Amino acid sequence: MDASGSEAVVLRTWPIHEADLIVSLFTRDGGKLKGVAKAAAKSRRRFGGALEPMTHVRAHYVVRPRQELVRLDSLEILHSPLSEPTDYARAAAIAFYTEVLDEMLPDGPMQDAQDATFRLLLQVLAHTQVGRVWMPVTYFAVWMVRLMGWMPETRRCGACQRLFAPGEPAFSQPQTDGLFCAEHKKLGAFPLSSSSRALAEQFFHAPAERFAAEPWPRSRASDLRRFATAALERHGEQRLQSVRALAHMGA
């Protein structure tokens, strides 16, 4: 058996047996993994308060040969989302991060994007505050599309390859990759403004902190969020329940 320790973020837990839990973790060193936390429902010393989704922890676990589940020995809290005020909007944003990572990431190490994804998550968690959720949600969704390799060319039509003119909207089709001009869009396409496409490019060249002080009403870049979440659902081949929760939020 191989004992390991890694910085991690808790994604989800499931009960098994009487007091044991299966814990899904996104680790900085080993990617996404699942482990058995023995007597976690009873042991406050080893796991108390550390099993809430999006809790940033130091995880200590043992990898067992020929077994998919690691043995999770303890979690040391580095930062808990419960340490800050929470309302429905913040809870919905945290649920969105959790669902995307748990559903979209492959199990085990990610060759290229693992550390970048972990750093992205810590960035957006730091800026997800009561009354200020739309910037980090948008930033996270757009970056996840890129890190998963699903971001299309944003400067030209995917059909005719014509460069979009300054100020010209592009059109996204929920069931198709790429962006399209008005001539080549299909039924059900929705516009993605030139300002939102420019904002996505800015995201890729600056940390979330750069945008945190700017006004972010729900209406800002709503088309960009729709584009990014549609891409996540299309490639993940499922509807994300947290996206529905975000859609029902007020301004």
Beta strands, then each sheet from edge to edge (+ up, - down):
strand 1: 2-16
strand 2: 20-27
strand 3: 31-37
strand 4: 56-63
strand 5: 70-79
strand 6: 170-173
strand 7: 176-180
strand 8: 190-192
sheet 1: 1+ 2- 3+ 5+ 4- 1+
sheet 2: 7+ 6- 8+
end
